[in-house]
Amino acid sequence: MRKVLVIILIALFNSSAFAGNYSFLESTKKVINASGGHVKKWGNPSIKKIRRIADGQCKAFNSGSKAINLEQIHRGGFGKFPESSYWHYACEGQVQSQASTNNQSINFTIKDKKEQCAAIGFKPNTEKFADCVLRLVELDVKRQTTNIISSSQNSGNQQLAKQLERQNNMQQSQFLFELGQQLLTPQAPASLPKTNTCTIRPLGTNMTTINCF
């Protein structure tokens, strides 16, 4: 009877330890996102297999990303508590993706648009002339931005596509306002007859600069 009681107590102790360890490991799992995450597999698989899984999870957010800093939190296996192994990892490539977004610039010709608006009858350095040019510029920039976003989506870089879309929505009104001010100022770069091209360059999360030459 005493042996049976001891066996029951040991089983209860092990069960409690298993539940506590399992709960701890589940609570410390890193959320899977573009910056990293976790891998949970039964037993104790090779690090090559874990790296392959982690790489795949990184690439789901950024096609150019890969898993780094693999760390085994728990070694599982038969008779272990729990039997699954837990790994944490980080994704390398997120910073490069952000940098690519920040370096993304758009070029458009402005001389032809001013000529089109002048041919219609609008006089340079007037509000109606500026509105006409801005409308043509807006259509051109939207077309280019859509092409860049589509290209990013087709290449599997969903993260970059979303960043470009957010950036475009936030910054478009800013550069159009700046360009409009230049078109109303005779000596501003965008208003000069010799000016042919303008470039929109992002400066940060919600700032841009426009250079015409």
Backbone as numpy.savetxt, mean C-alpha at the origin, in Angstrom:
# Nx Ny Nz CAx CAy CAz Cx Cy Cz
-7.07 -47.38 44.31 -7.91 -46.16 44.31 -7.04 -44.91 44.31
-5.95 -44.98 45.13 -5.06 -43.82 45.20 -4.37 -43.58 43.86
-3.98 -44.69 43.17 -3.34 -44.56 41.86 -4.27 -43.91 40.85
-5.52 -44.32 40.89 -6.51 -43.74 39.98 -6.66 -42.25 40.23
-6.67 -41.86 41.49 -6.81 -40.46 41.86 -5.61 -39.64 41.37
-4.41 -40.24 41.53 -3.19 -39.55 41.06 -3.23 -39.36 39.55
-3.65 -40.41 38.83 -3.75 -40.33 37.36 -4.73 -39.25 36.93
-5.86 -39.17 37.63 -6.87 -38.15 37.31 -6.31 -36.75 37.55
-5.59 -36.59 38.67 -5.02 -35.28 38.99 -3.98 -34.86 37.96
-3.15 -35.82 37.54 -2.14 -35.53 36.52 -2.79 -35.13 35.20
-3.84 -35.87 34.84 -4.56 -35.58 33.59 -5.19 -34.19 33.64
-5.78 -33.85 34.81 -6.38 -32.53 34.95 -5.32 -31.43 34.88
-4.16 -31.70 35.50 -3.07 -30.72 35.48 -2.57 -30.49 34.05
-2.37 -31.60 33.31 -1.90 -31.48 31.93 -2.93 -30.79 31.04
-4.19 -31.11 31.29 -5.26 -30.49 30.50 -5.29 -28.99 30.75
-5.13 -28.60 32.02 -5.13 -27.19 32.38 -3.93 -26.47 31.77
-2.75 -27.15 31.81 -1.53 -26.57 31.24 -1.68 -26.41 29.74
-2.27 -27.43 29.09 -2.48 -27.36 27.64 -3.40 -26.21 27.28
-4.50 -26.08 28.00 -5.47 -25.02 27.72 -4.84 -23.65 27.92
-4.04 -23.53 29.02 -3.40 -22.25 29.28 -2.38 -21.91 28.22
-1.56 -22.87 27.82 -0.54 -22.64 26.81 -1.16 -22.33 25.46
-2.21 -23.07 25.11 -2.90 -22.86 23.84 -3.52 -21.47 23.80
-4.17 -21.08 24.88 -4.81 -19.77 24.93 -3.77 -18.66 24.80
-2.60 -18.86 25.46 -1.54 -17.85 25.38 -1.03 -17.72 23.95
-0.77 -18.86 23.31 -0.25 -18.83 21.94 -1.25 -18.20 20.97
-2.53 -18.52 21.14 -3.56 -17.95 20.28 -3.67 -16.44 20.47
-3.49 -16.00 21.72 -3.62 -14.57 22.00 -2.43 -13.77 21.50
-1.27 -14.42 21.32 -0.07 -13.70 20.88 0.16 -13.82 19.37
-0.75 -14.46 18.66 -0.59 -14.57 17.21 -0.61 -13.18 16.57
0.36 -12.92 15.69 0.39 -11.65 14.98 -0.69 -11.65 13.89
-1.42 -10.56 13.78 -2.43 -10.44 12.73 -1.74 -10.45 11.37
-2.27 -11.19 10.42 -1.67 -11.29 9.10 -2.05 -10.05 8.28
-1.04 -9.26 7.93 -1.25 -8.08 7.09 0.01 -7.79 6.29
0.11 -6.60 5.69 1.23 -6.28 4.82 2.56 -6.17 5.54
2.52 -5.98 6.86 3.77 -5.82 7.61 4.28 -7.13 8.21
3.45 -8.15 8.25 3.89 -9.45 8.79 2.71 -10.29 9.23
2.99 -11.29 10.10 1.90 -12.13 10.57 2.42 -13.39 11.26
1.66 -14.47 11.16 2.03 -15.72 11.82 1.72 -16.91 10.92
2.35 -18.02 11.22 2.05 -19.30 10.56 1.82 -20.32 11.66
0.74 -21.07 11.55 0.40 -22.12 12.52 0.24 -23.43 11.75
1.10 -24.41 12.04 1.04 -25.69 11.34 1.21 -26.82 12.35
0.49 -27.94 12.09 0.59 -29.09 12.99 2.00 -29.67 12.93
2.47 -30.19 14.05 3.79 -30.82 14.12 4.89 -29.78 14.14
6.04 -30.17 13.61 7.19 -29.28 13.56 7.77 -29.29 12.14
7.07 -28.65 11.18 7.52 -28.67 9.78 8.85 -27.94 9.61
9.50 -28.17 8.48 10.80 -27.56 8.21 10.64 -26.05 8.03
11.73 -25.34 8.27 11.69 -23.88 8.14 11.46 -23.47 6.68
11.89 -24.32 5.74 11.66 -24.03 4.32 10.16 -23.97 4.02
9.43 -24.93 4.58 7.98 -24.96 4.36 7.31 -23.75 5.00
7.75 -23.40 6.22 7.18 -22.24 6.91 7.49 -20.96 6.14
8.72 -20.84 5.65 9.10 -19.65 4.88 8.27 -19.53 3.61
8.01 -20.66 2.95 7.22 -20.66 1.73 5.80 -20.17 2.01
5.23 -20.63 3.11 3.88 -20.19 3.50 3.88 -18.70 3.84
4.87 -18.28 4.63 4.96 -16.87 5.04 5.18 -15.96 3.83
6.03 -16.41 2.88 6.25 -15.62 1.65 4.94 -15.43 0.89
4.16 -16.50 0.81 2.88 -16.43 0.11 1.92 -15.45 0.77
1.94 -15.43 2.11 1.05 -14.51 2.84 1.51 -13.06 2.66
2.83 -12.82 2.58 3.34 -11.47 2.31 2.96 -11.02 0.90
3.13 -11.93 -0.07 2.86 -11.58 -1.47 1.38 -11.33 -1.73
0.51 -11.82 -0.85 -0.92 -11.57 -1.00 -1.23 -10.08 -0.85
-0.36 -9.36 -0.15 -0.55 -7.92 0.05 0.36 -7.10 -0.86
1.51 -7.67 -1.23 2.48 -6.94 -2.05 3.27 -7.98 -2.84
3.10 -7.99 -4.15 3.71 -9.04 -4.98 5.24 -9.04 -4.89
5.84 -7.90 -4.51 7.30 -7.83 -4.43 7.83 -8.09 -3.03
6.97 -8.49 -2.11 7.37 -8.66 -0.72 7.79 -10.10 -0.43
8.54 -10.28 0.67 8.93 -11.62 1.12 9.02 -11.63 2.64
8.98 -12.82 3.22 9.01 -12.96 4.68 10.44 -12.88 5.20
10.61 -12.15 6.30 11.91 -12.06 6.97 11.70 -12.22 8.48
12.81 -12.36 9.20 12.77 -12.43 10.67 11.83 -13.53 11.18
11.93 -14.71 10.59 11.11 -15.84 11.06 11.51 -16.22 12.49
10.53 -16.34 13.35 10.79 -16.68 14.75 9.80 -17.74 15.22
10.31 -18.86 15.69 9.44 -19.93 16.17 9.04 -19.64 17.62
7.75 -19.44 17.82 7.23 -19.12 19.15 6.98 -20.39 19.96
6.59 -21.46 19.25 6.32 -22.73 19.93 6.60 -23.88 18.98
7.31 -24.90 19.47 7.59 -26.08 18.66 6.57 -27.16 19.02
5.77 -27.51 18.02 4.75 -28.52 18.22 5.24 -29.93 17.91
4.33 -30.86 17.84 4.67 -32.25 17.56 3.83 -33.19 18.41
3.96 -34.48 18.15 3.16 -35.46 18.88 3.51 -35.41 20.36
2.49 -35.29 21.19 2.68 -35.25 22.63 2.99 -33.87 23.17
3.12 -32.89 22.28 3.39 -31.52 22.72 2.08 -30.84 23.10
2.18 -29.76 23.81 0.99 -29.00 24.22 1.13 -27.54 23.79
0.46 -27.07 22.72 -0.33 -27.87 21.77 0.58 -28.55 20.73
-0.03 -29.36 19.85 0.74 -30.11 18.88 1.15 -29.28 17.67
0.52 -28.11 17.47 0.86 -27.23 16.33 2.03 -26.32 16.68
2.85 -26.02 15.68 3.95 -25.06 15.85 3.46 -23.67 15.47
4.01 -22.67 16.13 3.65 -21.28 15.87 4.91 -20.51 15.45
4.78 -19.74 14.38 5.87 -18.91 13.90 5.38 -17.48 13.70
6.24 -16.51 13.97 5.98 -15.11 13.64 6.96 -14.68 12.55
6.58 -13.70 11.76 7.46 -13.20 10.70 7.10 -11.75 10.36
8.01 -11.07 9.68 7.75 -9.72 9.16 7.83 -9.78 7.64
7.23 -8.81 6.97 7.26 -8.74 5.50 8.21 -7.64 5.06
9.16 -8.00 4.21 10.07 -7.01 3.65 9.54 -6.60 2.29
9.44 -5.31 2.05 8.91 -4.84 0.77 7.84 -3.80 0.96
7.26 -3.70 2.17 6.21 -2.72 2.44 6.76 -1.31 2.32
7.99 -1.09 2.86 8.58 0.24 2.81 8.87 0.63 1.38
9.40 -0.36 0.58 9.67 -0.07 -0.82 8.40 0.28 -1.56
7.31 -0.41 -1.22 6.04 -0.13 -1.88 5.59 1.29 -1.59
5.72 1.72 -0.31 5.34 3.07 0.05 6.22 4.08 -0.66
7.54 3.76 -0.77 8.45 4.67 -1.44 8.09 4.80 -2.90
7.67 3.67 -3.53 7.27 3.73 -4.94 6.08 4.64 -5.12
5.15 4.58 -4.15 3.98 5.45 -4.22 4.38 6.91 -4.11
5.29 7.20 -3.15 5.69 8.58 -2.92 6.47 9.16 -4.09
7.15 8.28 -4.88 7.95 8.75 -6.00 7.15 8.81 -7.30
5.90 8.37 -7.26 5.09 8.33 -8.46 4.75 9.74 -8.90
5.08 10.10 -10.13 4.77 11.43 -10.66 4.02 11.29 -11.98
3.31 12.36 -12.35 2.52 12.36 -13.58 2.91 13.57 -14.42
3.18 13.35 -15.69 3.51 14.43 -16.62 2.35 14.66 -17.58
2.10 15.90 -17.92 1.08 16.19 -18.92 1.49 17.44 -19.71
1.09 17.49 -20.96 1.37 18.66 -21.79 0.31 19.72 -21.50
0.72 20.96 -21.49 -0.23 22.04 -21.21 -0.36 23.00 -22.39
0.67 23.05 -23.23 0.65 23.98 -24.36 -0.52 23.68 -25.30
-0.71 22.40 -25.62 -1.80 22.02 -26.52 -3.17 22.33 -25.91
-3.28 22.20 -24.61 -4.57 22.48 -23.95 -4.88 23.98 -23.96
-3.85 24.79 -23.76 -4.05 26.24 -23.85 -4.43 26.65 -25.27
-3.81 26.00 -26.26 -4.14 26.29 -27.67 -5.58 25.90 -27.99
-6.02 24.76 -27.46 -7.40 24.33 -27.69 -8.40 25.32 -27.10
-8.13 25.77 -25.87 -9.05 26.71 -25.22 -9.03 28.07 -25.90
-7.87 28.50 -26.39 -7.77 29.77 -27.12 -8.52 29.68 -28.45
-8.43 28.50 -29.09 -9.12 28.31 -30.37 -10.63 28.36 -30.20
-11.11 27.91 -29.04 -12.55 27.96 -28.76 -13.03 29.40 -28.58
-12.10 30.27 -28.13 -12.46 31.67 -27.94 -12.18 32.24 -26.57
-11.62 31.42 -25.66 -11.31 31.92 -24.33 -10.02 32.72 -24.35
-9.98 33.81 -23.60 -8.80 34.68 -23.56 -7.88 34.25 -22.41
-6.58 34.18 -22.72 -5.62 33.80 -21.68 -5.67 34.74 -20.47
-5.31 34.19 -19.32 -5.27 34.92 -18.05 -6.64 35.36 -17.57
-7.68 34.63 -18.03 -9.03 34.88 -17.52 -9.51 33.62 -16.81
-10.54 33.79 -15.98 -11.05 32.63 -15.22 -11.62 31.56 -16.13
-12.34 31.97 -17.18 -12.93 30.99 -18.09 -11.85 30.22 -18.84
-10.78 30.93 -19.21 -9.66 30.27 -19.89 -9.01 29.26 -18.94
-8.79 29.67 -17.70 -8.19 28.78 -16.70 -9.08 27.56 -16.45
-10.40 27.77 -16.34 -11.32 26.65 -16.12 -11.27 25.66 -17.28
-11.18 26.21 -18.51 -11.12 25.34 -19.69 -9.86 24.47 -19.67
-8.72 25.10 -19.40 -7.45 24.35 -19.35 -7.47 23.33 -18.23
-7.97 23.73 -17.05 -8.01 22.83 -15.90 -8.87 21.60 -16.19
-9.98 21.81 -16.91 -10.86 20.69 -17.23 -10.13 19.68 -18.12
-9.38 20.17 -19.11 -8.63 19.28 -20.00 -7.50 18.58 -19.24
-6.84 19.32 -18.35 -5.76 18.73 -17.54 -6.32 17.64 -16.62
-7.46 17.93 -16.01 -8.08 16.97 -15.09 -8.39 15.65 -15.80
-8.93 15.75 -17.01 -9.24 14.54 -17.78 -7.98 13.76 -18.12
-6.92 14.49 -18.49 -5.64 13.85 -18.83 -5.04 13.15 -17.61
-5.02 13.84 -16.47 -4.43 13.28 -15.25 -5.24 12.07 -14.76
-6.56 12.16 -14.83 -7.41 11.03 -14.42 -7.12 9.80 -15.27
-6.96 10.03 -16.57 -6.68 8.90 -17.48 -5.34 8.25 -17.11
-4.31 9.06 -16.87 -3.00 8.52 -16.53 -3.02 7.80 -15.18
-3.70 8.40 -14.21 -3.77 7.78 -12.88 -4.51 6.44 -12.94
-5.60 6.40 -13.71 -6.35 5.16 -13.86 -5.49 4.07 -14.48
-4.67 4.45 -15.47 -3.78 3.48 -16.11 -2.74 2.94 -15.14
-2.19 3.82 -14.28 -1.18 3.40 -13.30 -1.80 2.45 -12.28
-3.01 2.80 -11.80 -3.69 1.95 -10.83 -4.03 0.59 -11.44
-4.51 0.59 -12.69 -4.84 -0.67 -13.36 -3.60 -1.53 -13.55
-2.47 -0.89 -13.88 -1.23 -1.62 -14.07 -0.78 -2.27 -12.77
-0.94 -1.53 -11.65 -0.57 -2.07 -10.34 -1.46 -3.25 -9.97
-2.75 -3.13 -10.26 -3.68 -4.22 -9.95 -3.39 -5.45 -10.79
-3.07 -5.24 -12.07 -2.78 -6.36 -12.96 -1.51 -7.10 -12.56
-0.56 -6.37 -11.96 0.70 -6.98 -11.53 0.56 -7.64 -10.16
-0.63 -7.52 -9.56 -0.88 -8.14 -8.27 -0.54 -7.27 -7.08
-0.13 -6.02 -7.33 0.26 -5.12 -6.24 -0.95 -4.32 -5.80
-1.85 -4.97 -5.07 -3.09 -4.34 -4.63 -2.82 -3.20 -3.64
-1.79 -3.38 -2.82 -1.49 -2.37 -1.81 -1.09 -1.05 -2.47
-0.21 -1.12 -3.47 0.21 0.09 -4.18 -0.97 0.73 -4.89
-1.84 -0.09 -5.49 -3.00 0.45 -6.19 -3.91 1.24 -5.25
-4.13 0.70 -4.05 -4.99 1.39 -3.07 -4.34 2.68 -2.60
-3.01 2.66 -2.40 -2.31 3.86 -1.96 -2.38 4.94 -3.02
-2.22 4.56 -4.28 -2.30 5.52 -5.38 -3.69 6.12 -5.49
-4.70 5.28 -5.29 -6.08 5.75 -5.38 -6.38 6.77 -4.28
-5.95 6.46 -3.04 -6.14 7.40 -1.93 -5.38 8.70 -2.19
-4.13 8.55 -2.64 -3.29 9.71 -2.90 -3.91 10.59 -3.98
-4.43 9.99 -5.04 -5.04 10.74 -6.12 -6.26 11.52 -5.64
-7.11 10.88 -4.83 -8.31 11.55 -4.34 -7.99 12.74 -3.45
-6.94 12.61 -2.62 -6.59 13.67 -1.68 -5.88 14.84 -2.36
-5.05 14.55 -3.37 -4.15 15.57 -3.88 -4.64 16.26 -5.16
-5.64 15.70 -5.82 -6.05 16.24 -7.10 -6.54 17.68 -7.00
-7.39 17.98 -6.02 -7.92 19.33 -5.89 -6.82 20.33 -5.57
-5.78 19.89 -4.85 -4.69 20.79 -4.48 -3.89 21.25 -5.70
-3.46 20.30 -6.55 -2.65 20.70 -7.68 -3.47 21.46 -8.73
-4.77 21.15 -8.85 -5.63 21.89 -9.78 -5.77 23.34 -9.33
-5.89 23.55 -8.03 -5.98 24.91 -7.50 -4.69 25.67 -7.78
-3.55 25.02 -7.54 -2.25 25.66 -7.77 -2.06 25.99 -9.25
-2.45 25.06 -10.12 -2.32 25.30 -11.56 -3.24 26.43 -12.00
-4.45 26.47 -11.44 -5.39 27.55 -11.77 -4.83 28.91 -11.41
-4.17 29.00 -10.26 -3.55 30.27 -9.85 -2.45 30.68 -10.82
-1.69 29.72 -11.29 -0.64 30.03 -12.25 -1.21 30.53 -13.58
-2.31 29.90 -14.02 -2.92 30.29 -15.29 -3.50 31.70 -15.24
-3.81 32.19 -14.05 -4.34 33.54 -13.90 -3.24 34.58 -13.67
-1.99 34.11 -13.58 -0.85 35.01 -13.37 0.02 35.03 -14.63
0.09 36.14 -15.35 0.79 36.19 -16.66 2.22 35.67 -16.64
2.99 35.97 -15.59 4.40 35.59 -15.57 4.66 34.23 -14.90
3.62 33.56 -14.47 3.79 32.24 -13.85 4.19 31.22 -14.91
4.94 30.19 -14.53 5.43 29.18 -15.50 4.33 28.59 -16.38
3.19 28.25 -15.80 2.13 27.61 -16.59 1.53 28.55 -17.62
1.67 29.87 -17.41 1.06 30.85 -18.32 1.97 31.26 -19.47
3.26 31.01 -19.34 4.20 31.44 -20.37 3.97 30.68 -21.68
4.02 31.39 -22.83 3.78 30.74 -24.13 4.74 29.59 -24.43
5.97 29.69 -23.95 6.97 28.66 -24.25 6.80 27.39 -23.39
6.01 27.47 -22.33 5.82 26.30 -21.45 5.06 25.20 -22.17
5.61 24.00 -22.12 4.99 22.89 -22.86 4.49 21.76 -21.95
5.23 21.49 -20.86 4.93 20.32 -20.03 4.88 20.68 -18.56
4.04 19.98 -17.81 3.97 20.13 -16.35 4.11 18.75 -15.70
4.68 18.74 -14.50 4.86 17.50 -13.74 4.27 17.66 -12.35
3.47 16.67 -11.93 2.89 16.66 -10.59 3.71 15.66 -9.77
4.28 16.14 -8.67 5.10 15.28 -7.81 4.53 15.26 -6.39
4.28 14.06 -5.85 3.81 13.97 -4.45 4.93 14.36 -3.49
4.58 15.09 -2.44 5.55 15.46 -1.40 5.33 14.68 -0.12
4.15 14.12 0.03 3.84 13.38 1.26 2.44 12.82 1.17
1.86 12.57 2.33 0.54 11.94 2.37 -0.53 12.77 1.70
-0.53 14.10 1.91 -1.57 14.93 1.34 -1.03 16.24 0.80
0.17 16.21 0.22 0.75 17.40 -0.38 1.35 17.08 -1.75
1.28 18.04 -2.66 1.87 17.86 -3.98 2.52 19.16 -4.40
3.35 19.07 -5.43 3.90 20.27 -6.04 3.79 20.10 -7.54
3.62 21.20 -8.26 3.49 21.14 -9.70 4.55 22.05 -10.33
5.31 21.49 -11.25 6.36 22.23 -11.94 6.07 22.25 -13.42
6.07 23.44 -14.02 5.83 23.57 -15.46 7.08 24.15 -16.12
7.40 23.62 -17.30 8.61 24.06 -17.98 8.44 23.95 -19.49
